[in-house]
């Protein structure tokens, strides 16, 4: 995605000005940005932060600052980088998958056991409808996906980058961005978060990725409920 969500450093909540920045929204933005980075094959810099315990410490600080009653995941790793990369690829990328008809979601698949694409968890919806809806949402805020890497708007890290971007906009007092994040949760992110958590729960040896999926599901559920209570006066359906 052309937005800088994944390139931002973790939010230092101790330095946020109370008058012009919402600390809780900023922390939630930091969490979504962190998750977007971690749901990818770890590069050397990311692995070094994981191995040193920096990612775990940052995540716990952001959870505390977020104001959401969610348990932090255990983001420590015992594996070396090569093993962790192999685990990521075994879970999410190894295999073959090709859409026979993207208008109705027909899929010829001999793919990985767990998908990072929302449409894998939406058998009732067409690939085109899901991706067009997300493309319109991104475009409304002047964002687009990096087509040199992937062209599917329903890719989970793209949705997480978008959620983080909207939370940071909310932290700058944008009510429209907060409402847009609730809409993203209602229409898309809660589906892929829940589906991913369920699918990984069926797999053995998921290591940090099982922790990440469970935490993402808890985070999205709590954030969605908090936003629904704020704007709708009750829990989301």
C-alpha positions in Angstrom: 0.0 0.0 0.0 1.3 3.4 -0.9 0.5 4.7 2.6 3.4 4.7 5.1 1.6 2.5 7.6 4.2 -0.3 7.7 7.2 2.1 7.6 6.2 4.1 10.7 8.1 3.3 13.9 6.1 2.1 16.9 4.2 5.0 18.6 5.9 6.5 21.6 2.8 7.0 23.7 4.7 8.9 26.4 5.4 11.8 24.0 1.9 12.3 22.6 0.4 15.7 23.4 -2.9 15.3 25.1 -4.3 18.5 23.4 -3.8 17.4 19.8 -3.4 13.6 19.8 -5.6 10.8 21.1 -3.2 8.4 22.8 -5.5 5.4 22.6 -6.2 5.8 18.9 -2.4 6.3 18.3 -1.6 3.1 20.2 -4.2 1.2 18.3 -2.7 2.5 15.1 0.7 1.3 16.3 -0.7 -2.2 17.0 -2.2 -2.5 13.5 1.0 -1.4 11.9 3.0 -3.8 14.0 0.7 -6.7 13.0 0.9 -5.7 9.3 4.7 -6.1 9.5 4.5 -9.4 11.4 2.1 -11.1 9.0 4.9 -11.2 6.5 8.0 -13.3 6.1 10.4 -11.8 8.7 13.4 -9.9 7.2 16.6 -9.7 9.1 15.7 -6.4 11.0 12.3 -7.7 12.1 13.7 -11.0 13.2 16.4 -9.2 15.2 13.8 -7.2 17.0 11.7 -10.4 17.7 14.8 -12.3 19.0 15.8 -9.5 21.3 12.3 -9.2 22.8 11.8 -5.7 21.5 8.6 -6.6 19.5 7.1 -8.3 22.5 7.9 -5.3 24.8 6.5 -2.8 22.2 3.3 -4.8 21.7 2.7 -5.0 25.5 3.2 -1.2 25.9 0.9 -0.4 23.0 -1.8 -2.8 24.3 -1.6 -1.0 27.7 -1.9 2.4 26.0 -4.7 1.3 23.7 -7.4 1.3 26.4 -8.7 -2.1 25.2 -9.2 -5.0 27.5 -7.2 -7.5 25.5 -4.5 -9.9 26.5 -1.1 -9.4 24.9 0.3 -12.2 22.8 3.7 -13.9 23.5 5.8 -12.5 20.7 9.1 -14.0 21.8 10.8 -16.5 19.5 13.0 -19.5 20.1 13.6 -20.5 16.4 16.4 -19.0 14.2 15.3 -16.8 11.3 15.6 -19.6 8.7 13.3 -21.8 10.7 10.8 -19.0 11.3 10.7 -18.1 7.6 10.2 -21.8 6.7 7.3 -21.9 9.2 5.7 -18.8 7.6 6.0 -20.2 4.1 4.6 -23.6 5.1 1.6 -21.9 6.7 0.9 -19.1 4.3 2.6 -19.3 0.9 3.5 -22.9 -0.1 1.2 -24.4 -2.7 -0.7 -23.4 -5.7 -3.9 -21.3 -6.0 -5.5 -19.7 -9.0 -8.9 -18.0 -9.4 -10.8 -19.6 -12.3 -13.4 -16.9 -12.2 -12.8 -13.8 -10.0 -16.4 -12.6 -10.5 -17.8 -15.5 -8.5 -14.8 -16.5 -6.5 -14.3 -19.9 -8.2 -10.9 -21.1 -7.0 -8.6 -23.9 -8.1 -6.5 -24.5 -5.1 -3.7 -26.7 -4.0 -2.4 -24.1 -1.7 -1.2 -23.3 1.8 -3.3 -24.5 4.7 -4.0 -20.9 5.8 -4.9 -18.0 3.6 -4.0 -14.3 4.2 -6.8 -13.2 1.9 -10.3 -12.3 3.1 -12.1 -13.9 0.2 -10.9 -17.3 1.4 -13.2 -16.8 4.4 -16.1 -15.3 2.3 -17.6 -18.2 0.3 -20.9 -16.3 -0.1 -19.2 -13.2 -1.6 -17.5 -12.8 -5.0 -13.8 -12.0 -5.2 -14.7 -8.9 -7.3 -17.2 -7.5 -4.9 -14.9 -7.8 -1.9 -11.9 -6.3 -3.6 -13.8 -3.5 -5.3 -15.3 -2.5 -2.0 -11.9 -2.3 -0.4 -10.4 -0.5 -3.4 -13.1 2.2 -3.1 -12.4 2.5 0.7 -8.6 2.9 0.1 -9.2 5.4 -2.7 -11.5 7.5 -0.6 -8.5 8.3 1.6 -6.1 8.7 -1.3 -4.5 5.3 -0.9 -3.8 2.3 -3.2 -2.1 -1.0 -3.1 1.4 -1.6 -4.4 0.7 -3.5 -7.5 4.3 -4.3 -8.0 4.1 -6.6 -5.0 0.4 -7.8 -4.9 -2.7 -6.7 -6.6 -5.4 -8.1 -4.3 -6.9 -5.5 -2.0 -8.2 -8.1 0.4 -4.7 -9.2 1.4 -4.6 -9.0 5.3 -1.5 -6.9 5.7 -3.0 -4.2 3.4 -6.2 -4.2 5.5 -4.1 -3.9 8.7 -2.1 -1.0 7.2 -5.3 0.7 6.4 -6.7 0.2 9.9 -3.5 1.6 11.3 -3.7 4.6 9.0 -7.3 5.3 10.0 -6.4 5.0 13.7 -3.6 7.5 13.3 -6.0 9.8 11.4 -8.4 9.4 14.3 -5.6 10.3 16.7 -5.4 13.6 14.9 -9.1 14.2 15.6 -10.6 12.8 12.4 -14.0 11.4 13.3 -14.5 10.3 9.7 -11.5 8.1 10.0 -12.8 6.5 13.2 -16.1 5.8 11.5 -14.3 4.4 8.5 -12.4 2.0 10.7 -15.6 0.7 12.2 -17.0 0.2 8.7 -13.8 -1.7 7.8 -14.2 -3.9 10.8 -17.9 -4.5 10.1 -17.5 -5.3 6.4 -14.1 -6.9 6.2 -11.5 -7.1 8.9 -13.5 -9.0 11.5 -14.2 -11.7 8.9 -10.6 -12.4 8.0 -9.4 -12.0 11.6 -11.9 -14.6 12.9 -11.3 -16.9 9.9 -7.6 -16.8 10.3 -7.7 -17.5 14.0 -10.0 -20.5 13.5 -7.9 -21.9 10.7 -4.6 -21.5 12.6 -6.2 -23.1 15.7 -6.6 -26.3 13.6 -2.9 -26.3 12.7 -0.1 -27.7 14.8 3.3 -26.0 15.4 2.1 -22.5 14.4 4.5 -20.9 16.9 4.3 -17.1 16.9 1.7 -17.0 14.1 -0.9 -18.8 16.2 -0.2 -16.1 18.9 -0.6 -13.3 16.3 -3.8 -14.7 14.8 -5.4 -15.1 18.2 -4.3 -11.6 19.2 -5.5 -10.0 16.0 -9.0 -11.6 16.5 -9.2 -10.3 20.1 -7.9 -6.8 19.0 -10.4 -6.4 16.2 -13.3 -7.7 18.3 -12.5 -5.2 21.1 -11.8 -2.3 18.8 -14.9 -2.9 16.8 -17.0 -3.1 20.0 -15.5 0.1 21.3 -16.2 2.0 18.1 -19.7 0.6 17.8 -20.4 1.7 21.4 -19.1 5.2 20.5 -21.0 5.7 17.3 -24.0 3.3 17.5 -24.5 3.1 21.3 -24.1 -0.7 21.4 -22.2 -3.8 20.3 -21.8 -4.6 16.6 -23.9 -7.4 15.3 
